[in-house]
């Protein structure tokens, strides 16, 4: 988008502003050109509302890239950011000059930086003016919305235009972050740096054309909520770049869902499109979801869509990381990995325990990408498509079921005895109706409790004449009910099939 092409006459037309002043309209231009009228706008939500994909709450206005999914045999069934609903600064939203319009109380302008702390909102500022004004958040609860950030000469070799540190909750909604394709320091370039303690939220933003990494997370403890954003063409001017990067992060209760990441130009020689990983020692990651993302790799680049915790720099720990229901086009994968996790010994990987990984779909074919548990060369993607357990042999669950605990764990049960099965799930699930587990004894275990939690309990009362040596759960019958998460996904219950070798029925 070229701010020089934001015409005051358009602002007058849409806002009846008498003179340009410091407010300038945002015409959401793409590659210097205003977009044609798209078939979608944020009020339409053409994919319906089965998923809580962000579309109903998106700002009104045209979408940036409505034709992104054209030609795919199988596109995501949810509304896709930037395709079906608008992201970035809403069309024709007036923007103020932060060096002219007084910032809110709690913000101080010094040279080329605006430093803010406290409970405040920055709404409708153009941080691209005058070579770029860096936004620095040092504490408090700061909301940044409807703002334009373009990396300029003032951002230096790192290309950093947003810096959040200290004890700060920060929320970024409906902003545009343009890296301006500026060369940055190799392996250190970052457009947005998050090194704070607190909750960080990015929703409905448009990120594009960064020289290096787009968002670098470090420090903590943090909660990261990254949802309904569009990332396009990241890491174009450095030999090592990532869309999102974590370095020694302490991270919990975080969600990365319904984002679009579209790489159309070469770049991303680092961890690729979206990889839940930590590149530095000391990471502690717990209860993280990576789901319902649309990942497109059309250019020749490296790629990752998976989970690893320690990458080369030293030990780290993680638990309860789930990656599921992501759709991708991996046609641009070069020679790195398209794996759900890194191979044995590669970067000294340690996988989250427990973790879950399933439902990675190839949009070109409509087929699932298989997740074997050993090295696989010569895949349909490239000779460097690897799928491995970690160095200790651990492999994540390939469903939403981490484990099942029977109580009692062993022994022989007779008619009238009760056996309880507790399913440890990868996230809270909402249960409706009366699902039941089908057992090898001929009996059933009925759903009892746990809706809204990550532990679902089923109880089996042994019936007369039912027998089984090594009792097994052989299937689940939803029985007209459902098991869905807060985003609308149906639970993958493949992992429910289990044999209890020390438990019998007579």
N, C-alpha and C positions, 0 to 999 in steps of 0.2 A: 504494500500500500504506500502510495506517495502522498505525504501530507501536503506537498505543494499543489496537489491537484484537488484539494478540498476547497470547493468554491463557495465564497461567501453568498453568492446568489442562491445556491441551494439551501444554505442555512436560512436565508430570508424567506425562501419559498416554503420551507417546512416549519419554521419556527416564528416567522414574522418578526425577526430581529431587525432593528432599525439600522444597525451598523455592525461591522465585523467585530470590532473590539478584540478581546483576547479569546473569545469563544469561536472555535472552528468546527464545522460539521465533520463527521466521520462518514465518508462515502463507501467504506468497506471495499476499497479497490484491490484488485488482484493483479499482480504483475503490471501495475500502472493503468489498468483498465477497470472501469466500473463493471460489475458482473451483470450479465443478462438476467432477465426475470426468470428465476428457477421454477421448477414444477412444485417445489415444497416451500413451506414457510413453517415457522414454529407453532403456528396455530392449527396445523393440519394433522400432525402425528400420524402419517399414513400407515405405519406398521401396527397401529392399535395401541392398547394399553395393558397387554398381558404382562409386560415387563415394566418395572419402575426405572425406566431408562433416562429420565431427566427431560424428555421432550415436553410434557405438559407444562413444566415450569420454566422453560427456556424463554428468553426475550423474544418478542415478536420481530419479524423481519425476514428477509431472504436468507437462504443458506448459501455458504460460500462455494461448495463443490458438490452440487446436486447429482452429478453424473459419475461420481467416484466408483460406484458399484456396478455400473453398466457392464454387461458382458459376462458377469460371473454366473456360473451354474447354480451356485448356492450362496446367497448373501445372508448376513445375519438376520434372524427373525425379529430383532428389536429395532427401534429407531436409532440411527447411527449419527453421532455428533458430526456436524458440518455437512451432512447429507440430507437428513430429514428434519433437523432443527438447527437454529442459528447458534453460533458461538462467537466469541469476540465482542468488541464494542458494538452495541446495537446500531443499526444503520441510522445515520443522520443525528447521532447523539452529539450535542455540542461539547467541545473540549476546551479547557482553560489552560492558559500558560502558567505553570507553577511558579515562575519567577515574577509574575505580574499579579495574578489573583492571589489574595492572601490565603495561605493554607490554614487549615483548622488549628485550634489551640492544641498544643502538644507537638507541633511540627516546627522545625527551625531550618531555614534555608541558609546554607553556607557554601559559597563557591558553586560547585556543580553537584552538590548533594542536598537532598531534602531528608532530614532525620526526624523520625516520628516515634513517639512513645505515649502510651495512655489509651484510653477508650475513645476511639475516633474513627471517622470514615472519610476516605479520600474518594471523591466521586467526580469523574469526568475531567481528568487532567491529561494533558499531552506532555509526557516526559521526554518526547523526542526532540523538542525544540532546543535551539542554541547548542547543538552538539551533544545533547543528551544529558538529562538530569537523573542521577542515580537515587533511587529510593532506598533509604536505610531505615529499618524498623528495629528498635533496640529494646522494646518492652511493651507491656500492656496488651490491649485487645484492639487490633487495627484491622479495619476492613477496607479493601481497595477494590473499587468497581468502576467499570466503564472508562478505564484509562488506557492510553496508548504508550507503549514503551518501545523505542527503537534504539538499538545500540549505536552509539556514535563515537567520535574521537575522544570524548571525555571519559569513556569507560576503559580505556587503556588496553593492555595486552590480554587481560582476562575476559574482556567483553561483558563484564558483570554490570547489570543495570538494576538489579534488585538484590538486597542483602538483608536477611532477617537473622538476628542474633539475640542473645539474652533470654530472659523469661518472657516470651511473647507468644500470644495466640494471633495468628494472622490468617485472614480470609481474602482470597482473590477470586472475584466473580466478574465475568463478562469483560475481560481485558484482552488486549493483544500484545504479545511479546514477539518482537521482530529482531532477530539476531543480526540482520542486515548483511549476512554473509561475510562478516569481517574476519580476517585471519586473527587467530588468537594464540596464546602461548600453548605449545604442544602439550597434550595430556593434562592441561590445567584450565583450559578455557571453560567458562561457565556463564550462562546468561542470567540464571537465577540461583542464588546461594541461600540455603536454609540451614542454619547452624544453631537453632534456638532450642529452648525447652518449652514445650507446649503443643497446642493443636494447630496444624497447618492445613488449610483447605484450599484446593484449586478446583473450581467448577466453571464450566461454560467459557473457558478461555481458548484463545487461538495462539498457538506457539509455532513459530516457523523460522526457517533460514538461519539457524545458529551456526556460528563458526565452530564451536566446540559443544560441550554438554549443554542441554537445555536447563534441567534442574538438577542441582547437586544437593543432596541431603546429608547432613553429618550431625554428630552430637546427639543431644536428647537428654532425657526421654522425650519422645515425640509421638504424636498421633498424626498420621498422614492420610488425608482424604483427597484423592485425586480422581475426579469423576466428570464425565460429560465434556471432556476437552478434546480439541483437535491439535495434534502435533504433525507438522509437515516439514520434511527436508531438514533434518538435524545433522549437525556435525560435518559441515561441508568444507571446513578450512583447517583441519587438524588431523594428525594420524591416529588419534584415539579419541572417541567421543561416544556419548550415550544419550539417549532420550532422557532417562532418569538414572541417577547414580546415587548409591548410598555408600558412605565411607565411615566405617566404625559406628554405625548408627545404633541407637537404642530406640527400638520401635515396637509399638504394640497397638492392637485394636484398630488396624488401618485397612483402608479399602481403596482398591484401584480398579474401578469398574466403568464400563460403557465409554471408554475413551477410543478415539480414532488415531492411529499412528500410521502415516502414509509417507513412505520414502520414495520419491520419484527421481531424485538426483543422487549420485554417489556420495557416500558419507558413512557414518555409523560404523567405524572400524573397531569400536569397543564392544560393549555388551549388547548392542543391537537395539531392537525396537522396544521390547519391554521384558526385562529380566529381573526378577526379585532376587537381588544379590547384594552382597556387601564387599566392596573392594579393599577394605582396610581392616586391620585387626580390631578386636574388641567388640564386634557387633553383637547385639542381643535383640533378636527379632521374635515376636510372639503374636499369634492371632492376627494374621494378615490374609486378606482375600485379594486375588487377582482374577477378575472374571468379566465376561461379556465385553471384551475389547475387540476391536477390529484392527488387525495388524496387516499392513500392506507393504511388501518389500519388492518393488518393481525394479529398482536400480541395483547394480552390482554392489552388494555390501555384505557386511557380516550381520548376524542375526541371532537373537536369543529369545526364547519364550519359556521361561521356566524358573527354577528355584535353586539357589545355592547360597551358602552362608559365608564360608571362608574362601577368599580368593587370593591365595598366594602370600598375603601379608601377615598372616598369623591366625591364631585360634579365634573362634566365634561360636555362639550358640544360638539355636532357634528351635521353635516348636510351633505346631499348629499353623502352618502355611498352606493355603489351598489355592490351586490354580486350575480353573475349569471354565468351560463354555466360552472359549475364545476362538474367533474365526480369523484365518489368515490367508494371504497370498504370499507364498515363499519363493516366487519365481526369481527374485534377485539375489538369493543367497549365494555367497561366493565360496569361502573356504573355512569358515569358522565353525558355527554349530547352529543347527535348528532344533537342538535337543531340548527336552524338558528339563534336563539337568546335565551338568558337565561330566565328562568321563572320569573313570577312576584315575586318581593322581593328577588330573588336569587342574591346575590352580589349587591343588590340595583341597578339593571340594569336600564339604561336609553338609549333608542334606538336613533340613528341618525334620525333627522327630517328635510327634508324627507329622506327616504332611500328606497332602492329597493332590493328585494331578489327573485330570481326565477331560475328555470332550474338547480336543483341539481339532478344528475342522478346516479342511482345505476348501476354500471358496471356489477354486477353479474346477474341482471335480465333484464337490458335494460329499466327499468321503471323509471319514475321520482319519486323522494321522495316527497311526498305530504307535503304541508306547511299549515296545518290547523292553525286557529288563537286561539286555546285554548288548554289546557292541554290534552295530549294524552299519556296514559299509555298502556302497553302491545303491543307496536309496533312490527314490524317485526325485529327490531334491538335489543331492550332490554327493560326491564321494566322501564328503566330510560331515555327513549327517550322523551324529553320534547319539546314542541313547544308552546310558549306563546306570547301574547303581553306584553309590559312592564307594570310597576306598574300603569301607568295612563290609560292603555287601548290602547295605540298607537300600531298600526300594520303597518309594512312597506308595500309598494306597491309590488304586486306580478307580476310585469312586468317592462318594462323599462320606463313606463309612470308614472311620479310622480303625475301630476295633469293636468287638462284641464280647461282653462279659456275661457269663451265665452264673446264676446263683441258685442252688449250689454249683460249684465248679466241677465236682466229681461225685461219684457214687451211683446208686441205682434208685430211681424213683418209681413209685407204684401208683395205682389208680387213686385219684384224689389229691396227690401231692402237687405242690406248686413249684414251678421253675420260672425265675425272672430273667429276662434277657435285657441288658442295657446296651444300647447302641451309642457309642461315642462318635459323634458327628464332627464335621470340620467347621461348622458354624451353627448358629441357632436356626432351627427349622420350625415352620408353622404347620401343624397337623390339623386337618379337617376330616370329619367322618370317623370311620372305625377300621383303619388298616390292620392287617394281621399277617403274621409270619406262618408259612406253611412248613411243617416239620416232617422228618423222615418217619416218625412214629405213626403218621396219619392224623395227628392232632394239629391244633393251631394255637399260636400265642397271640392274644389280643392286645392291641394298643391300650395303654393305661394312662400315661402321663408324659410330660416333657415338652409339649408344644411351646415354642418361644425360647427354648434352650437348646444346647448342643448335646443333650443326653435324652434319648427317647427310650421309654421303658415299655416292654411287652411282657405279659404274664401268660404262662401255659399251665392249665390245670389238666393233669394227666387223666385221660378218659379210660373207661373200662375197655379192656382188650387191646389197648395201644401198646406196641412194643418197638424197641429200637436198640440195637447195639451200636454204640457211638452215635448218639443223637446228633442230628444235623438240621440246620435251617436250609431248606431247599429252594425257597422262593419267598417273595413278598406279594401279597394281594392287597391292593389299595382299597378294594371293597367299596368302590364308589367315592372314596375320599381322596385326599391329596397330601403331599408333603412338598412344600415350597419354601424357599428362603425369602428374605425381605425384598429381594430384587425381582422376584417373580420366577426364578429358575425352579424347575422340577428337580427333586433330588435324584442323583444317580445312586441307585441302591444295589448295584452289582456286587458290592462287597458284603452284602448281607448273607450270601451263601457261605456257610461255615459248618465245620464238623467239630464236635466236642468229644475228643477221643476218650475221655475219662468219665463220660456221663452216659448212662444207659436208662432205658425204660423197660419195665417188665409188667 
